[in-house]
Amino acid sequence: MTAKPQHTPGPYHVEVGYIITDGDPYGRGPMHVCQVWGWGHLTGKGAGGCAMGPEKAAEIQDANGRLLAAAPDLLAACKALVEWEDHDHMPGTALAAAVAAARAAIEKAERET
């Protein structure tokens, strides 16, 4: 699992519905990685919609943004867990199940489509 990442390196943080990284690989300062959509759908002001109040919709959109912003850190933690387990193998334990889940998460994050 030493493949070069294809994603924009973190760390990421959230700024008003945008995921931003200060680690712009092109050296131009903070970089917009993605936008967290959903407020219009959650409030019913977009296509379809859940008809939630704007406060609840903003709360959900912010939580989604925080989860996305944590993605580089979560990937690094999964890799560290797998690397540790590779050296101190403990099959049949709850740790082994956690490592299997971490391996699956790494594969999902790094899979090329």
C-alpha distances in whole Angstrom, upper triangle without the diagonal:
4,6,9,10,13,15,18,16,18,20,22,26,28,31,34,32,29,26,26,24,25,22,23,21,25,27,29,29,28,26,27,24,25,29,29,31,33,37,39,38,38,41,43,43,41,41,41,40,41,44,42,44,42,42,40,38,37,36,33,32,32,30,27,27,26,23,22,22,20,17,15,16,15,12,12,13,11,8,11,12,10,9,13,13,12,14,17,17,20,20,23,23,22,19,18,19,17,14,14,15,12,10,12,12,9,9,13,12,9,11,14,17
4,6,9,12,14,16,15,17,19,21,25,28,31,34,32,29,25,25,22,23,20,21,19,22,24,27,27,26,25,26,23,25,29,29,32,34,37,40,39,39,43,44,44,42,42,42,42,42,45,44,45,43,42,41,39,38,37,34,33,32,31,28,27,27,24,22,22,21,18,15,16,16,13,12,15,13,10,12,14,12,11,15,16,14,16,19,19,22,23,26,26,25,22,21,22,20,17,17,18,15,13,15,15,11,12,15,13,11,13,14,18
4,6,9,11,14,14,16,19,21,24,27,30,32,30,27,24,23,21,22,19,20,17,20,22,25,25,25,23,24,21,23,26,27,30,32,35,38,37,37,41,42,42,39,39,40,40,40,43,42,44,42,41,40,37,36,36,33,32,31,30,27,26,26,24,21,21,20,17,15,17,17,13,13,16,15,12,15,17,15,14,18,19,17,19,22,22,25,26,28,28,27,24,23,23,22,19,19,19,16,14,15,15,11,11,14,12,9,10,11,15
4,6,9,11,11,14,16,18,22,25,27,30,28,25,21,21,18,19,16,16,13,16,19,21,22,22,20,21,18,21,24,26,28,31,34,36,36,36,40,41,41,38,38,39,39,40,42,41,43,40,40,39,36,35,34,32,30,30,29,26,25,24,23,20,20,19,16,13,16,17,13,13,16,16,13,16,18,17,16,20,21,20,22,25,25,28,29,31,31,30,27,26,26,24,21,21,21,18,16,18,16,13,13,15,12,9,12,12,16
4,5,8,8,11,14,15,19,21,24,26,24,21,18,17,15,17,14,14,12,15,17,20,20,19,17,18,15,17,20,22,25,27,30,32,32,33,36,37,37,34,35,36,35,36,39,38,39,37,36,35,33,31,31,29,27,26,25,22,21,21,19,16,16,16,13,10,13,14,11,11,15,14,12,15,18,17,17,20,21,21,23,25,26,28,29,31,30,29,26,25,25,23,20,20,20,17,15,16,14,11,12,13,10,7,10,11,14
4,7,9,12,15,15,19,21,23,25,23,20,17,17,15,17,14,13,11,14,17,19,19,18,16,16,13,15,18,20,23,26,29,30,30,31,34,35,35,32,32,33,33,34,37,36,37,35,35,34,31,30,30,28,25,25,25,22,20,21,19,16,16,17,13,12,15,16,13,14,18,17,15,19,21,20,20,23,25,24,26,29,29,31,31,33,32,31,28,27,27,25,23,22,21,19,17,17,15,13,13,13,10,7,10,9,12
4,6,9,12,12,15,17,19,21,19,16,13,13,11,14,12,11,10,13,16,17,17,15,13,13,9,11,15,17,20,23,25,27,27,28,31,32,32,29,30,31,31,32,34,33,34,32,32,31,28,27,27,25,22,22,21,19,17,17,16,13,13,14,11,9,13,14,11,13,16,16,15,18,20,20,21,24,25,25,27,29,30,31,32,33,32,30,28,27,27,24,22,23,21,18,18,18,15,13,13,13,9,8,11,11,13
4,7,9,9,13,15,17,19,18,14,11,10,8,10,8,7,7,10,12,13,13,12,9,10,7,10,14,16,19,22,25,27,27,28,31,32,32,29,30,32,31,32,34,33,34,31,31,30,28,26,26,24,21,21,21,18,16,16,16,13,12,13,11,9,13,14,13,14,17,18,17,19,22,22,22,25,27,27,29,31,32,33,34,36,34,32,30,30,29,26,25,25,23,20,20,21,18,15,17,16,12,12,15,15,17
4,7,8,12,15,17,20,19,16,12,11,8,9,6,7,7,11,12,14,13,12,10,12,10,13,16,18,21,24,26,29,29,30,32,34,34,32,33,34,33,34,36,34,35,32,31,31,29,26,26,25,22,21,21,19,16,16,16,13,11,12,10,7,10,13,11,11,14,16,15,17,19,20,20,22,24,25,26,28,29,31,32,34,33,31,28,28,28,25,23,24,22,19,20,20,17,15,17,17,13,13,16,16,19
3,5,9,12,15,18,17,14,10,9,6,8,6,9,10,13,13,15,13,11,10,11,10,12,15,17,20,23,25,28,28,28,31,33,32,31,32,33,32,32,34,32,32,30,29,28,26,24,23,22,20,18,18,17,14,13,13,11,8,9,8,6,8,11,10,10,13,15,15,16,19,20,20,22,24,25,26,28,29,31,32,34,32,29,27,27,27,24,23,24,22,19,20,21,17,15,18,17,14,15,18,19,21
4,7,10,13,17,16,14,10,8,6,7,7,10,12,15,15,16,13,11,11,12,11,13,16,17,20,23,24,27,28,28,30,32,32,31,32,33,32,32,33,31,31,29,27,27,25,23,22,21,19,17,17,16,13,12,12,11,8,8,9,6,7,11,11,11,13,15,16,16,19,21,21,22,25,26,27,28,30,31,33,34,32,29,27,28,27,24,23,25,22,19,21,22,18,17,20,19,16,17,20,21,24
4,7,10,13,12,10,6,5,5,7,8,10,13,16,15,15,13,10,9,9,8,10,12,13,17,19,21,24,25,24,26,29,28,27,29,30,28,28,30,28,28,25,24,24,22,19,19,18,16,14,14,13,10,9,10,8,5,7,8,7,9,11,12,13,15,17,18,19,21,23,23,25,27,28,30,31,32,33,34,35,33,30,28,29,28,25,24,26,23,20,22,22,18,18,20,19,15,17,20,21,23
4,7,10,10,8,6,5,6,9,11,13,16,18,17,17,14,10,10,10,10,11,12,12,16,18,19,22,23,22,24,27,26,26,28,29,27,27,28,25,25,22,21,21,19,16,16,16,14,11,12,12,8,7,10,9,5,8,10,11,11,13,15,16,17,19,21,22,23,25,26,27,29,31,32,33,34,35,36,37,35,32,30,31,30,26,27,28,25,23,25,25,21,21,23,22,18,20,23,24,26
4,6,6,6,5,6,9,11,14,15,18,20,20,18,15,12,11,10,10,10,9,9,13,15,15,18,20,19,21,23,23,22,25,26,24,24,24,22,22,19,17,18,16,13,13,13,11,8,10,10,6,7,10,9,6,10,12,13,14,16,18,19,20,22,23,24,26,28,29,30,32,34,35,36,37,38,38,39,36,33,32,33,31,28,29,30,26,24,27,26,22,22,25,23,20,22,25,25,26
4,6,5,6,7,10,12,15,16,19,20,20,18,15,11,11,10,11,11,9,10,13,15,15,18,20,19,20,23,22,21,24,26,24,24,24,22,21,18,17,18,16,13,14,15,12,9,12,12,9,10,13,12,10,13,16,17,18,19,21,22,24,26,27,28,30,32,33,34,36,37,39,40,41,41,42,43,40,37,35,37,35,32,32,33,30,28,30,29,26,26,28,26,23,25,27,28,29
4,6,9,10,14,16,19,19,22,23,23,21,18,14,14,12,13,11,9,9,11,13,12,14,17,16,17,20,18,18,21,23,21,21,21,19,18,14,14,15,13,10,12,13,10,8,12,12,9,11,14,13,12,16,18,19,20,22,24,25,26,28,30,31,32,34,35,37,38,40,42,42,43,43,44,44,42,38,37,39,37,33,34,35,31,30,32,31,27,28,30,27,24,27,29,29,29
4,7,10,13,16,18,18,22,23,23,21,19,15,14,11,11,9,6,5,7,10,9,12,14,14,15,18,17,16,19,20,18,19,19,18,17,14,14,14,12,9,11,11,7,7,10,9,7,10,12,11,11,14,16,18,19,20,22,24,25,26,28,29,30,32,34,35,36,38,40,41,41,41,42,42,40,37,35,36,34,31,32,32,29,27,29,28,24,25,27,24,22,24,26,26,26
4,6,10,13,15,15,18,19,19,17,15,12,10,7,7,6,4,6,9,12,13,15,17,17,19,21,20,18,21,22,21,22,23,21,21,18,18,18,15,13,14,14,10,10,12,11,7,10,12,10,9,13,14,15,17,19,20,22,23,24,26,28,29,30,32,34,35,36,38,39,40,41,41,41,39,36,35,36,34,31,31,31,28,26,28,27,23,24,25,23,20,22,24,24,24
4,7,10,12,12,15,17,17,16,14,10,9,6,5,5,6,7,11,14,15,18,19,19,21,23,23,21,23,25,23,24,25,23,23,20,20,20,18,15,16,15,12,11,12,10,7,9,10,7,6,10,11,12,14,15,16,18,20,21,22,24,26,27,28,30,31,33,35,36,36,37,38,38,36,34,32,33,31,28,28,28,25,23,25,24,20,20,22,20,17,19,21,22,22
4,7,9,9,13,14,14,13,10,6,5,5,5,7,9,11,14,18,19,21,23,23,25,27,26,24,26,28,27,27,29,27,26,23,23,23,21,18,19,18,15,14,15,14,10,11,13,10,8,11,12,12,14,16,17,18,20,22,23,24,26,27,28,30,32,33,35,36,37,38,39,40,38,35,33,34,33,29,29,30,27,25,26,26,22,22,24,22,18,20,22,23,24
4,5,6,10,12,11,11,8,5,5,7,7,10,12,14,18,21,22,25,26,26,28,30,29,28,30,31,30,31,32,30,30,27,26,26,24,21,22,21,18,17,18,16,13,13,14,12,9,11,12,10,12,15,16,16,18,20,21,22,24,26,26,28,30,31,32,34,35,37,38,39,37,34,32,33,32,29,28,29,27,24,25,25,22,20,23,21,18,19,22,22,24
4,6,9,11,9,9,6,4,6,9,10,13,16,18,21,24,25,28,29,29,31,33,32,31,33,35,34,34,35,33,33,29,29,29,27,24,24,24,22,19,20,20,16,16,17,15,12,14,15,13,14,18,18,17,20,22,22,23,26,27,27,29,31,32,33,35,36,38,39,41,39,36,34,35,34,31,30,32,29,26,27,28,24,23,25,24,21,21,24,25,27
4,6,9,8,9,7,7,8,11,11,14,17,19,23,26,27,30,31,31,33,35,34,33,34,36,35,36,37,35,35,32,31,31,29,27,27,26,24,22,22,21,18,17,18,16,13,14,14,12,13,17,16,15,18,21,20,21,24,25,25,27,29,30,31,33,34,36,38,39,37,35,32,33,33,30,28,30,28,25,25,26,23,21,23,23,19,19,22,22,25
4,5,5,6,6,6,6,9,9,13,16,19,22,26,27,29,31,31,33,35,34,32,33,35,35,36,37,36,36,32,32,32,30,27,28,27,24,23,24,22,19,19,20,17,15,17,16,14,16,19,18,18,21,23,22,24,27,27,27,29,32,32,33,35,37,39,40,42,40,38,35,35,35,32,30,32,30,27,27,27,24,22,24,23,20,19,22,22,24
4,6,8,9,10,9,12,12,15,19,21,25,28,30,32,33,34,36,38,36,34,35,37,37,38,40,38,39,36,35,35,33,30,31,30,27,26,26,24,21,22,22,19,17,18,17,14,17,20,18,18,21,23,21,23,26,26,26,28,31,30,32,34,36,38,39,41,40,38,35,35,35,32,30,31,29,26,26,27,24,21,23,23,19,18,21,20,22
4,6,8,10,9,12,13,16,20,23,26,29,31,33,34,35,37,38,37,35,36,38,38,39,41,40,40,37,36,37,34,32,32,32,29,27,28,27,23,24,25,21,20,21,20,18,21,23,22,22,25,26,25,27,30,30,29,32,35,34,35,38,39,42,43,45,43,41,39,39,38,35,34,35,33,30,30,30,27,25,26,26,22,21,23,22,24
4,6,9,9,13,14,18,21,24,27,30,32,34,35,36,38,40,38,36,38,40,39,41,42,40,40,37,36,37,35,32,33,32,29,28,29,27,24,24,25,22,20,22,21,19,21,24,23,22,26,27,26,27,31,31,30,33,35,35,36,39,40,43,44,46,44,42,39,40,40,37,35,36,35,31,31,32,29,27,28,28,24,24,26,25,27
4,7,8,11,13,17,19,22,25,29,30,32,33,34,36,37,35,34,36,38,38,39,40,38,38,35,34,35,33,30,31,31,28,26,28,26,23,24,25,22,20,22,22,20,22,25,25,24,27,29,28,30,33,33,33,35,38,38,39,41,43,45,46,48,46,44,41,42,41,38,37,38,36,33,33,34,30,28,30,29,26,25,28,27,28
4,6,10,12,16,18,21,24,27,28,30,32,32,34,36,34,33,35,37,36,37,38,36,36,32,32,33,30,27,28,28,25,23,25,24,20,21,23,20,17,20,20,18,20,23,23,23,25,28,27,28,31,32,32,34,36,37,38,40,41,43,45,46,44,42,39,40,40,36,35,37,34,31,32,33,29,28,29,29,25,25,28,27,29
4,7,9,12,14,17,20,23,24,26,28,29,30,32,31,29,31,34,32,33,34,33,32,29,28,29,27,24,24,25,21,20,21,20,17,17,19,17,14,17,17,16,18,21,21,21,24,26,26,27,29,31,31,33,35,36,37,39,40,42,43,44,42,40,37,38,37,34,33,34,32,29,30,30,27,26,28,26,23,23,26,26,27
4,6,9,12,15,18,21,22,24,26,27,28,30,29,27,29,31,30,31,32,31,31,28,27,28,25,23,24,23,20,19,20,19,15,17,18,15,13,16,16,15,17,20,20,20,23,25,25,26,29,30,30,32,34,35,37,38,39,41,42,43,41,39,37,37,36,33,32,33,31,28,29,28,25,24,25,24,20,21,23,23,24
4,6,8,11,14,18,19,21,22,23,25,26,25,23,25,27,26,28,29,28,28,24,25,25,22,20,21,20,17,16,18,16,13,15,16,13,12,15,15,15,17,19,20,21,23,25,25,27,29,30,31,33,35,35,37,39,40,41,42,43,41,38,36,37,35,32,32,32,30,27,28,27,24,23,25,22,19,20,22,22,22
4,7,10,13,17,18,20,21,22,24,26,25,23,24,26,25,27,28,27,27,25,25,24,22,20,21,19,16,16,17,14,11,13,14,10,10,13,12,12,15,17,16,18,21,21,22,24,26,27,28,30,32,32,34,36,36,38,38,39,38,35,33,33,32,29,28,29,26,24,24,24,20,19,21,19,15,17,19,18,19
4,7,9,13,15,17,18,19,21,22,21,19,20,22,22,23,25,24,24,22,22,22,19,17,18,17,13,13,15,12,10,12,13,9,10,13,12,14,17,17,17,20,22,22,23,26,27,28,29,32,33,34,36,37,37,39,39,39,38,35,33,34,32,29,29,29,26,24,25,24,20,20,21,18,16,17,19,18,19
4,6,10,11,13,14,15,17,19,18,16,18,20,19,20,21,20,21,18,19,18,15,14,15,14,10,11,13,11,8,12,13,10,11,14,14,16,19,19,20,22,24,25,26,28,29,30,32,34,35,36,39,40,40,40,41,41,39,36,35,35,33,30,31,31,27,26,27,25,22,23,24,21,18,20,22,21,21
4,7,9,11,12,12,15,16,16,14,16,17,16,17,18,17,18,15,16,15,12,11,12,10,7,8,10,7,6,10,10,9,10,13,14,16,18,18,19,22,23,24,26,28,29,30,32,33,34,36,38,39,39,39,39,39,37,34,33,34,31,29,29,29,26,25,26,24,21,22,23,20,18,21,22,22,22
4,6,8,8,10,12,13,12,11,12,14,13,14,15,15,16,14,15,14,11,10,13,10,7,10,12,9,9,13,13,12,14,17,17,20,22,21,22,25,26,27,29,31,31,32,35,36,37,38,41,42,41,42,41,41,39,36,35,36,33,31,32,31,28,27,28,26,23,24,25,22,20,23,23,23,22
4,6,5,6,9,10,10,8,10,11,9,10,12,11,13,11,13,12,8,9,11,9,6,10,11,9,11,14,14,14,16,18,19,22,23,23,24,27,28,28,30,32,33,34,36,38,38,40,42,43,42,42,42,41,39,36,36,36,33,31,32,32,28,28,29,27,24,26,26,23,22,25,25,26,24
4,6,5,6,8,8,8,11,12,9,10,10,9,10,8,10,9,6,6,9,8,6,10,12,11,12,15,16,16,17,20,21,24,25,25,27,29,30,30,33,35,35,36,39,40,40,42,45,45,45,45,44,44,42,38,38,39,36,33,35,35,31,31,32,30,27,29,30,26,25,28,29,29,28
4,5,5,6,5,4,8,9,7,9,9,10,11,9,12,12,8,10,13,12,10,13,15,14,15,18,19,19,21,23,24,27,29,28,30,33,33,33,36,38,38,39,42,43,43,45,48,48,48,47,47,46,45,41,41,41,39,36,38,37,33,33,35,32,29,31,32,28,27,30,30,30,29
4,6,5,6,5,6,6,4,6,8,9,11,11,13,12,9,11,13,11,10,14,15,14,15,19,19,18,21,23,23,27,28,27,29,32,32,32,35,37,37,38,40,42,42,44,46,47,46,46,45,44,42,39,39,39,36,34,36,35,31,32,33,30,28,30,30,26,26,29,29,29,27
4,6,8,8,10,9,5,5,6,6,8,8,10,8,5,9,10,9,9,12,13,12,14,17,17,18,20,22,23,26,27,26,28,31,31,31,34,36,36,37,40,41,41,43,46,46,45,44,44,43,41,37,38,38,35,33,35,34,30,31,33,30,27,30,30,27,26,30,30,30,29
4,5,7,10,9,6,6,4,5,6,6,9,9,6,9,12,11,11,14,16,15,17,20,20,21,23,25,26,29,30,30,32,34,35,35,37,39,39,40,43,44,44,46,49,49,48,48,47,46,44,41,41,42,39,37,38,38,34,34,36,34,31,33,34,30,30,33,33,34,32
4,5,7,6,4,5,4,7,9,10,13,12,10,13,15,14,14,17,19,18,20,22,23,23,25,28,28,31,33,32,33,37,37,37,39,42,41,42,45,46,46,48,51,51,50,50,49,48,46,43,43,43,40,38,40,39,35,36,38,35,32,35,35,31,31,34,34,34,32
4,7,8,7,9,8,10,11,10,14,14,11,13,16,15,14,18,20,19,20,23,24,23,25,28,29,32,33,33,34,37,38,38,40,42,43,43,46,48,48,49,52,53,52,51,51,50,48,45,45,45,42,40,42,41,37,37,39,36,34,36,36,32,32,34,35,34,33
4,6,6,9,10,12,13,12,16,15,12,14,17,16,14,18,19,18,19,22,23,22,24,27,27,30,32,31,32,35,36,36,38,41,41,42,44,46,46,47,50,51,50,50,49,48,47,44,43,44,41,39,40,39,35,36,37,34,31,33,33,30,29,32,32,31,29
4,6,10,11,14,16,16,19,18,15,17,20,17,16,20,21,19,21,24,24,23,26,28,28,31,33,32,33,36,37,36,39,41,41,42,44,46,46,47,50,51,50,50,49,48,47,43,43,43,40,39,40,38,35,35,36,33,31,33,33,29,29,31,31,30,28
4,7,9,12,15,15,18,17,14,17,19,17,16,20,21,19,21,24,24,23,26,28,28,31,33,32,33,36,37,36,39,41,41,41,44,46,45,47,50,50,49,49,47,46,45,42,42,42,39,37,39,37,34,35,36,33,31,33,33,29,29,32,31,31,29
4,6,8,11,12,15,13,11,14,16,14,14,17,18,17,19,22,22,22,25,27,27,30,32,30,32,35,35,35,37,40,39,40,43,44,44,46,49,49,48,47,46,45,44,40,41,41,38,36,38,37,33,34,35,32,30,32,32,29,29,32,31,32,30
4,6,9,11,13,11,9,13,14,12,13,17,17,16,19,21,21,22,24,26,26,30,31,30,31,35,34,34,37,39,38,39,42,43,43,45,48,48,47,46,45,43,42,38,39,40,36,35,37,36,32,33,35,32,29,32,33,29,29,32,32,33,31
4,7,9,12,10,9,13,14,13,14,17,18,18,20,23,23,24,26,28,29,32,33,32,34,37,37,37,40,42,41,42,45,46,46,48,51,51,50,49,48,47,45,41,42,43,39,38,40,39,35,36,38,35,33,35,36,32,32,35,35,36,34
4,6,8,6,6,10,11,10,12,15,15,16,18,20,21,22,24,26,27,30,31,30,32,35,34,35,38,39,39,40,43,44,44,46,49,48,48,47,46,45,43,39,40,41,38,36,38,37,33,34,36,34,31,34,35,31,31,34,35,36,34
4,6,5,6,9,10,11,12,14,16,17,18,20,22,23,24,26,28,31,31,31,33,36,35,36,39,40,40,42,45,45,45,48,50,50,49,48,48,47,45,41,41,43,40,37,40,39,36,36,38,36,33,36,37,33,33,36,37,38,37
4,6,5,6,9,10,10,12,14,15,16,18,20,21,22,24,26,29,30,29,32,34,34,35,38,39,39,41,43,44,45,47,49,49,49,48,48,47,45,41,41,42,40,37,39,39,35,35,38,35,32,35,36,32,31,35,36,36,35
4,5,5,6,9,10,10,12,14,15,16,18,20,21,23,25,28,28,28,30,33,32,33,36,37,37,39,42,42,43,45,47,47,47,46,46,45,43,39,39,41,38,35,37,38,34,34,37,35,31,34,35,32,31,34,36,37,36
4,5,5,6,9,10,11,12,14,15,17,19,20,21,23,26,27,26,29,31,30,31,34,35,35,37,40,40,40,43,45,45,44,43,43,42,40,36,36,38,35,33,35,35,31,31,34,32,29,31,33,30,29,32,33,35,34
4,5,5,6,9,10,11,12,14,16,17,18,20,22,25,25,25,27,30,30,30,33,35,34,36,39,40,40,42,44,44,44,43,43,42,40,36,36,38,35,32,34,34,30,30,33,31,27,30,31,28,27,30,31,32,31
4,5,5,6,8,10,10,12,14,15,16,18,20,23,24,23,26,28,28,29,32,33,33,35,38,38,39,41,43,44,43,43,43,42,40,36,36,38,35,32,34,34,30,30,32,31,27,29,31,28,26,29,31,32,31
4,6,5,6,9,10,11,12,14,15,17,19,22,22,22,24,26,26,27,30,31,31,33,35,36,37,39,41,41,41,40,40,40,37,33,33,35,32,29,31,32,28,28,31,29,26,28,30,27,25,29,30,32,31
4,5,5,6,9,10,11,12,14,15,17,20,21,20,22,25,25,25,28,30,29,31,34,34,35,37,39,39,39,38,38,37,35,31,31,33,30,27,29,29,25,25,28,26,23,25,27,24,23,26,27,29,28
4,5,5,6,9,10,11,12,14,16,19,20,19,21,24,24,25,27,29,29,31,33,34,35,37,39,40,39,39,39,39,36,33,32,33,31,28,30,30,26,25,28,26,23,24,26,23,21,25,26,27,26
4,5,5,6,9,10,10,12,15,17,18,18,20,22,22,24,26,27,28,30,32,33,34,36,38,38,38,38,38,38,36,32,31,33,30,27,29,29,26,25,27,26,22,24,26,23,21,25,26,28,28
4,5,5,6,9,10,11,13,16,16,15,18,20,20,21,24,25,25,27,29,30,31,33,35,35,35,35,35,34,32,28,28,29,27,24,26,26,22,22,25,23,20,22,24,21,20,23,25,27,27
4,5,5,6,9,10,11,14,15,14,17,19,19,20,22,24,24,26,28,29,30,32,34,34,34,34,34,34,32,28,28,29,26,23,25,25,21,20,23,21,18,19,21,18,17,20,22,23,23
4,5,5,6,9,10,13,14,14,16,18,19,20,22,24,24,26,28,29,30,32,34,35,35,35,35,35,33,30,29,30,28,25,26,26,23,21,24,22,19,20,22,19,17,20,22,23,23
4,5,5,6,9,12,11,12,14,16,16,18,20,21,22,24,26,27,28,30,32,32,33,33,33,33,31,28,26,28,26,23,24,25,21,20,22,21,18,19,21,19,17,20,22,24,25
4,5,5,7,10,10,9,12,14,14,15,18,19,19,21,23,24,25,27,29,30,30,30,30,30,28,25,23,25,22,19,20,21,18,16,19,18,14,16,18,16,14,17,19,21,22
4,5,5,8,10,10,11,14,15,15,17,19,20,21,23,25,26,27,30,30,30,31,31,32,30,27,25,26,24,21,21,22,18,17,19,18,14,15,17,14,12,15,17,19,19
4,6,7,8,9,11,13,14,16,17,19,20,22,23,24,26,27,29,30,31,31,32,33,31,28,26,27,25,22,22,23,20,18,20,20,16,16,19,17,14,16,19,20,22
4,6,5,6,9,10,11,12,14,15,16,18,20,21,22,24,26,27,27,28,29,29,27,24,22,23,22,19,19,20,17,15,17,17,14,14,17,15,13,15,18,20,22
4,5,5,6,9,10,10,12,14,15,16,18,20,21,22,25,26,26,27,27,28,26,23,21,22,21,17,17,18,15,13,15,14,11,11,13,12,9,12,15,17,18
4,6,5,6,9,10,11,12,14,15,16,18,20,21,23,24,25,26,27,28,27,24,22,22,22,18,17,19,16,13,15,15,12,11,14,13,10,11,15,17,19
4,5,5,6,9,10,11,12,14,15,16,18,20,21,22,23,24,26,27,25,22,20,21,20,17,16,18,16,13,15,16,12,12,15,15,12,14,17,20,22
4,5,5,6,9,10,11,12,14,15,16,18,20,21,21,22,23,24,22,19,17,18,17,13,13,15,12,9,12,13,9,9,13,12,10,13,16,19,21
4,5,5,6,9,10,11,12,14,15,16,19,20,20,21,22,23,22,20,17,17,17,14,12,14,12,8,10,11,8,6,10,10,8,9,13,16,18
4,5,5,6,9,10,10,12,14,15,17,18,19,21,22,24,22,20,17,18,18,15,13,15,14,10,11,13,11,9,13,13,11,12,15,18,21
4,5,5,6,9,10,11,12,14,16,16,17,18,20,21,19,17,14,15,15,12,11,13,12,9,11,13,11,10,14,15,13,14,17,20,23
4,5,5,6,9,10,11,12,15,15,15,16,17,19,17,15,12,13,12,9,8,10,9,5,7,9,8,7,10,12,11,12,15,18,21
4,5,5,6,9,10,10,13,14,15,17,18,20,18,17,14,14,14,12,9,11,11,7,8,11,9,7,10,13,11,11,14,18,21
4,5,5,6,9,10,11,12,14,15,17,20,18,17,13,14,15,12,10,13,13,9,11,14,13,11,14,16,15,15,18,21,24
4,5,5,6,9,10,10,11,12,14,16,14,13,9,10,11,9,7,10,10,7,9,12,12,11,14,16,15,16,19,22,25
4,5,5,6,9,10,10,12,13,15,14,13,10,9,11,9,6,8,10,7,7,11,11,9,12,15,14,15,17,20,23
4,5,5,7,9,10,13,14,17,16,16,13,12,14,13,9,12,13,10,10,14,14,12,14,17,17,16,19,22,25
4,5,5,6,8,10,13,16,14,14,11,11,14,12,9,13,14,12,12,16,16,15,17,20,19,19,22,25,28
4,5,5,5,7,9,12,11,12,8,8,11,10,7,10,12,11,11,14,15,14,16,19,19,19,21,25,28
4,6,6,9,11,14,14,15,12,10,13,13,9,11,14,12,11,15,16,15,16,19,20,19,21,24,27
4,6,9,12,16,15,16,13,12,16,15,12,15,17,15,15,18,19,18,20,23,23,22,24,27,30
4,6,10,13,12,14,11,11,14,14,12,14,17,16,16,19,20,19,21,24,24,24,26,29,32
4,6,10,10,12,9,8,12,12,10,12,15,14,14,17,19,18,20,23,23,23,25,28,31
4,7,6,9,7,6,10,11,10,12,15,15,15,18,20,20,21,24,25,25,26,30,32
4,6,9,8,6,9,11,10,10,14,15,14,17,19,19,20,23,24,25,26,29,31
4,7,8,6,8,11,11,11,14,16,16,17,20,21,22,23,25,26,27,30,32
4,5,5,7,9,10,11,13,14,15,17,19,20,21,23,25,26,27,31,33
4,5,5,6,9,10,11,12,14,16,17,18,20,21,23,24,26,29,31
4,5,5,6,9,10,10,12,14,15,16,18,20,21,22,24,27,30
4,5,5,6,9,10,10,12,14,15,16,18,20,21,22,26,28
4,5,5,6,9,10,11,12,14,15,17,18,20,21,25,26
4,5,5,6,9,10,10,12,14,15,16,18,20,23,25
4,5,5,6,9,10,10,12,14,15,16,18,21,24
4,5,5,6,9,10,11,12,14,15,16,20,22
4,5,5,6,9,10,11,12,14,15,19,20
4,5,5,6,9,10,10,12,14,18,20
4,5,5,6,9,10,11,12,15,18
4,5,5,6,9,10,10,14,15
4,5,5,6,9,10,13,15
4,5,5,6,8,12,14
4,5,5,6,9,11
4,6,5,9,10
4,6,9,11
4,6,9
4,6
4
